């Protein structure tokens, strides 16, 4: 076999210098995992660093709400499952502000359904109340928020059950081909497939309402997003108040609730997860954890989606003894702002998915919340008129002035996601 020889010109001194300069722009990290694997990332200088964060986080200002949503992994199939929504509703008596963050898991179908459904349902309910009476109670608003969340989840289950009206006793004897045809019907519109797919995925919900006079703040939480109120007190500093508690394995009260609802079931909680599988203890969707196991065994496992490896399914389905295991009941809160219990000072509301707290791993919880509020407070005093408070908080979580750490988050060369999705809303309330 004859070999072909390729002649290459010897590099010049200038070319060598350029090559060395390019190499200096790269470094490696083990992500503090202590393992043998190391990954390459590019060191970005300012202002390139700012431009890249801005590109990836796509900061937006929606009226009085600053918004960012961030996931640096470039692979399309690993794109962010977070969503957010900010709307202003013209109602009798003035304009209400609606904000929401939604953290999807196991896919995009359920979280997309949730963000398209809850604001519409809640707006309709609130409008009906305001048109029916000149005055309404805070309890009525809180009830409307709770019902919008529960009805969204119930709707997912109802639409799925309509595909199989024969009930669970007949499901066991239904031929596989009948089930497959109903739930994998992309060729005839895909309604059965879309309806079933939403049952295998889930989403957390954190929504807020502010009345036209900005005197009342209402908040409903289902899952493990976080809501923090920053208030400017008389001493001239910002204080932080956590409004909601997370519905996940970090909240011992939630784990005990699940255990109390399933007495004698040792595997209803494992590794601080529901059935050892799901981190949130409350969510919309995850319908397979809310129905008898026969629906998973006969239907969900026949879905033409890679939603769960068969070996995992055999393990978790065997633990489905007395569903539901995941709750759709939100916690609802009401805070009086101007002239009320929080005084007449300035306020802002931080709403964030759990990916933000992950960036502050190792921090004491209250210290972390106070730091968030301090960062947002500083952004409000910034000399630049286009300061986006949510972007400031994201930059701080990624490493702040530590350009090496921030660069690592932005440019890591890895074939899987190296951080959770992060979505932050900061609503400025004066």
C-alpha positions in Angstrom: 0.0 0.0 0.0 1.4 3.3 -1.1 1.4 6.1 1.5 0.7 9.6 0.5 2.9 12.2 2.3 1.6 15.6 3.0 4.1 18.4 3.4 3.2 21.1 5.9 4.9 24.5 6.1 6.8 25.2 9.3 4.8 27.7 11.5 6.2 31.2 11.9 7.0 32.7 15.3 3.9 34.9 15.0 1.7 31.8 14.2 3.2 30.0 17.2 2.4 33.0 19.4 -1.2 33.1 18.2 -1.6 29.4 18.9 -0.3 29.8 22.4 -2.6 32.7 23.0 -5.6 30.6 21.9 -4.7 27.8 24.2 -4.4 30.2 27.1 -8.2 31.0 26.7 -9.1 27.4 27.7 -8.9 25.6 31.0 -10.3 22.4 32.5 -12.4 21.6 35.6 -13.7 18.5 37.4 -16.8 20.5 38.6 -15.6 19.9 42.2 -16.8 16.3 41.8 -13.4 14.8 42.8 -13.5 12.2 40.0 -11.2 11.3 37.2 -13.2 13.2 34.5 -12.2 16.7 33.6 -14.0 19.0 31.1 -12.7 21.9 29.0 -14.2 25.4 29.1 -13.3 28.7 27.6 -12.2 31.7 29.7 -14.3 34.7 28.5 -13.1 38.3 29.1 -15.4 41.2 29.7 -17.5 42.4 27.9 -17.7 39.1 26.1 -18.9 37.5 29.3 -21.7 39.9 29.7 -22.8 39.5 26.1 -22.8 35.7 26.4 -24.9 35.7 29.6 -27.3 38.1 28.0 -27.6 36.0 24.9 -28.3 32.8 26.9 -30.6 34.3 29.6 -32.6 36.5 27.2 -33.4 39.1 29.8 -36.8 40.8 29.4 -38.7 43.6 31.1 -42.4 43.1 31.2 -43.8 46.3 32.8 -42.6 46.2 36.4 -41.2 42.6 36.2 -37.6 41.8 35.2 -37.3 38.3 33.8 -34.5 35.8 32.8 -34.5 32.1 32.0 -31.2 30.3 31.7 -29.9 27.0 30.5 -26.4 27.1 28.9 -26.4 23.5 27.5 -26.7 23.9 23.7 -28.3 20.5 23.0 -31.9 20.9 21.8 -33.1 17.8 23.5 -31.7 19.2 26.8 -33.2 22.7 26.5 -34.8 24.3 29.5 -38.1 22.9 30.8 -38.7 26.1 32.8 -41.4 28.5 31.7 -42.6 31.9 33.0 -45.5 34.2 32.3 -46.2 37.9 33.1 -49.5 39.5 32.2 -51.4 42.7 33.0 -55.2 42.2 33.3 -57.5 45.2 32.8 -60.4 44.5 35.3 -63.1 46.5 36.9 -61.3 48.8 39.3 -57.9 48.8 37.6 -55.1 46.6 36.3 -54.0 43.5 38.1 -50.5 42.1 37.7 -50.1 38.3 37.2 -46.7 36.6 37.3 -45.8 32.9 37.3 -42.8 30.5 37.1 -43.3 26.9 36.1 -40.6 24.2 36.4 -41.3 21.2 34.2 -39.8 17.8 34.6 -39.6 14.7 32.4 -40.5 16.7 29.3 -42.1 19.8 27.9 -45.7 18.8 27.2 -47.1 19.2 30.7 -45.4 22.5 31.5 -46.5 24.0 28.1 -50.0 22.9 28.9 -49.9 24.4 32.4 -48.5 27.8 31.3 -51.2 28.0 28.6 -54.0 27.0 30.9 -53.7 28.5 34.4 -53.5 32.2 33.5 -56.6 31.9 31.3 -58.6 30.1 33.9 -57.5 32.4 36.7 -58.2 35.6 34.7 -61.7 34.4 33.8 -62.5 33.5 37.4 -61.2 36.8 38.7 -63.1 38.8 36.1 -66.3 36.9 37.1 -65.8 37.8 40.7 -65.2 41.5 40.0 -68.1 41.8 37.7 -70.5 40.1 40.1 -69.7 42.3 43.1 -68.4 45.7 43.8 -66.4 44.3 46.7 -64.7 41.0 47.2 -62.6 39.4 49.9 -59.0 38.3 49.8 -60.3 34.8 50.6 -62.2 34.8 47.2 -59.0 35.7 45.3 -57.1 32.9 47.2 -59.8 30.4 46.4 -59.7 31.4 42.7 -55.9 30.8 42.6 -56.2 27.4 44.3 -59.0 26.3 42.1 -57.2 27.3 38.9 -54.3 25.1 39.8 -56.4 22.1 40.9 -58.7 22.4 37.9 -55.7 22.4 35.5 -54.4 19.2 37.0 -57.9 17.6 37.1 -58.3 18.5 33.5 -55.2 16.5 32.5 -56.6 13.4 34.3 -60.1 13.8 33.0 -59.0 14.1 29.4 -56.9 11.0 29.8 -59.6 8.9 31.5 -62.0 9.8 28.7 -59.7 7.7 26.4 -60.5 4.7 28.6 -64.0 5.1 29.9 -64.2 1.3 30.6 -62.3 1.8 33.9 -59.4 0.1 35.6 -61.1 -3.3 35.9 -61.5 -3.6 32.1 -58.1 -2.1 31.3 -56.3 -5.3 32.4 -58.1 -7.3 29.7 -57.9 -4.7 26.9 -55.8 -5.9 24.0 -52.4 -4.2 23.6 -53.1 -3.2 20.0 -56.2 -1.3 21.2 -54.3 0.6 23.8 -51.4 1.3 21.5 -53.7 2.6 18.8 -55.4 5.1 21.2 -52.3 6.5 22.8 -49.9 6.6 19.8 -52.3 8.2 17.2 -50.0 10.8 15.8 -51.2 10.0 12.3 -54.8 11.0 13.1 -54.1 14.2 15.0 -52.2 13.0 18.0 -54.8 13.9 20.7 -54.5 10.5 22.4 -50.7 10.7 22.4 -50.6 14.3 23.7 -53.2 13.6 26.4 -51.3 10.5 27.6 -47.9 12.1 27.4 -48.9 14.9 29.8 -49.7 12.2 32.4 -46.1 11.0 32.4 -44.6 14.4 32.9 -45.2 17.1 35.5 -44.7 20.8 36.4 -44.5 22.9 39.6 -46.4 26.1 39.8 -45.7 29.4 41.5 -48.1 32.3 40.7 -48.7 35.7 42.1 -51.4 38.4 41.8 -51.0 42.1 42.8 -54.1 44.3 42.9 -54.3 47.7 41.1 -53.3 49.7 44.2 -50.4 47.4 45.0 -51.8 47.0 48.5 -52.3 43.2 48.3 -50.0 40.4 47.2 -51.4 37.0 46.6 -49.3 33.9 46.0 -50.0 30.3 45.3 -47.4 27.5 45.3 -47.4 23.9 44.2 -43.9 22.4 44.2 -40.5 23.7 45.0 -40.1 27.1 43.4 -39.3 30.0 45.8 -40.9 33.3 46.5 -39.0 36.0 48.5 -40.3 39.4 49.4 -37.7 42.2 49.7 -38.8 45.2 51.8 -37.0 48.5 52.4 -37.2 49.1 56.1 -36.8 52.3 58.0 -33.1 51.6 58.8 -32.3 51.9 55.1 -31.6 48.3 54.5 -33.5 45.6 52.6 -34.9 42.7 54.6 -35.9 39.3 53.2 -39.0 37.4 53.9 -39.6 33.9 52.6 -43.3 33.6 51.7 -43.7 29.9 50.8 -42.3 26.6 51.9 -41.0 24.1 49.3 -43.0 21.0 48.5 -40.1 18.6 48.2 -37.9 16.2 50.2 -36.0 19.1 51.8 -39.2 19.9 53.7 -39.7 17.3 56.5 -43.3 18.3 57.0 -44.0 17.3 53.4 -42.3 13.9 53.8 -44.2 13.2 56.9 -47.5 14.2 55.2 -46.8 11.6 52.4 -46.0 9.0 55.0 -49.1 9.8 57.0 -51.3 9.4 53.9 -49.7 6.0 53.2 -49.4 4.3 56.5 -47.3 1.1 56.6 -45.8 1.7 53.1 -42.1 1.9 53.8 -41.3 2.8 50.2 -43.7 5.7 49.8 -40.7 7.9 50.5 -37.1 6.9 49.7 -34.0 9.1 49.4 -36.2 12.1 50.2 -38.2 11.4 47.1 -41.8 10.3 46.5 -41.6 6.5 45.9 -37.8 7.1 45.7 -38.5 8.7 42.2 -39.9 12.2 42.2 -38.4 15.2 44.1 -41.5 17.5 44.3 -44.2 16.2 46.6 -46.8 18.3 44.9 -47.2 19.0 41.2 -49.5 19.2 38.2 -49.3 16.2 36.0 -47.3 13.1 37.1 -50.7 11.4 36.7 -49.2 7.9 36.7 -48.4 8.6 40.4 -52.0 9.5 41.1 -53.8 6.6 39.5 -53.8 2.8 40.2 -50.8 0.9 38.9 -52.7 -0.9 36.2 -52.8 2.3 34.1 -49.0 2.5 34.1 -48.5 -1.2 33.5 -51.0 -1.4 30.6 -51.1 2.1 29.2 -48.2 4.5 30.1 -45.6 1.8 29.4 -47.0 1.4 25.9 -46.5 5.0 25.1 -44.2 5.7 22.2 -42.0 7.9 24.3 -38.7 7.1 26.2 -40.1 8.4 29.5 -38.9 5.7 31.8 -36.5 2.7 31.4 -38.4 -0.6 31.8 -36.2 -1.7 34.7 -37.1 1.5 36.6 -40.7 1.1 35.8 -40.8 -2.4 37.3 -39.3 -1.0 40.5 -41.5 2.1 40.9 -44.8 0.6 39.6 -44.5 -2.1 42.3 -44.7 0.7 44.9 -48.0 2.1 43.6 -50.2 0.6 46.3 -52.6 3.4 47.4 -52.4 6.4 45.0 -52.3 9.3 44.8 -48.8 9.9 46.0 -48.3 13.4 44.5 -50.7 16.2 45.6 -52.3 18.9 43.5 -53.3 21.0 46.5 -51.4 24.3 46.5 -50.5 26.5 49.5 -52.0 30.0 49.1 -50.8 33.2 50.8 -52.0 36.8 51.2 -49.8 39.7 52.2 -50.9 43.2 52.9 -48.4 45.7 51.4 -48.9 49.5 51.5 -50.4 50.7 54.8 -50.7 47.1 56.0 -48.5 44.8 58.1 -45.5 45.4 55.9 -45.7 49.2 56.1 -45.5 51.8 53.3 -41.9 51.2 52.2 -40.7 49.8 48.9 -41.1 46.1 48.1 -40.0 43.7 45.4 -40.9 40.0 44.9 -38.4 37.4 43.7 -39.9 34.3 42.2 -37.4 31.6 41.1 -37.3 28.0 40.1 -35.1 25.7 42.3 -32.2 26.0 40.0 -31.3 29.4 41.5 -30.8 27.9 45.0 -28.6 25.2 43.4 -26.2 27.9 42.4 -25.8 28.8 46.1 -25.1 25.2 47.3 -23.5 25.2 50.7 -25.0 28.5 51.8 -27.1 28.8 55.0 -30.7 29.1 53.9 -31.6 32.5 55.5 -28.2 34.0 54.6 -28.8 33.0 51.0 -32.2 34.7 50.9 -30.8 37.8 52.5 -28.0 37.9 49.9 -30.5 37.6 47.0 -32.5 40.6 48.4 -29.3 42.6 48.9 -28.2 41.9 45.3 -31.6 43.0 43.9 -31.6 46.0 46.2 -28.2 47.1 44.8 -29.5 46.6 41.2 -32.3 49.1 42.0 -29.7 51.7 43.0 -27.6 51.0 39.9 -26.7 54.1 37.8 -27.6 52.3 34.6 -31.2 52.8 33.5 -31.4 49.3 31.9 -30.4 47.3 35.0 -32.3 44.1 35.0 -32.6 42.9 38.6 -33.2 39.3 37.6 -30.0 39.3 35.4 -28.0 40.8 38.3 -29.1 38.0 40.5 -28.4 35.3 37.9 -24.9 36.8 37.3 -24.2 36.8 41.1 -25.3 33.1 41.3 -23.0 32.1 38.5 -20.0 33.6 40.2 -20.4 37.4 40.2 -17.0 38.9 39.6 -15.3 35.5 39.4 -15.0 35.5 35.6 -13.4 32.0 35.7 -16.3 30.5 37.5 -18.9 32.3 35.4 -17.0 31.2 32.2 -17.2 27.6 33.4 -21.0 27.7 33.6 -21.3 29.3 30.2 -18.9 27.4 28.1 -18.3 23.9 29.6 -17.8 21.3 26.9 -20.0 18.5 28.1 -22.5 16.2 26.4 -25.1 16.5 29.2 -26.5 19.3 31.3 -24.1 20.5 34.0 -26.6 22.7 35.8 -30.4 22.9 36.5 -32.6 25.3 34.6 -32.8 28.7 36.3 -35.7 31.1 35.8 -36.0 34.3 37.9 -38.7 37.0 38.0 -38.3 40.2 40.0 -41.5 42.2 40.4 -40.8 45.8 41.6 -43.6 47.0 43.9 -43.5 50.6 44.9 
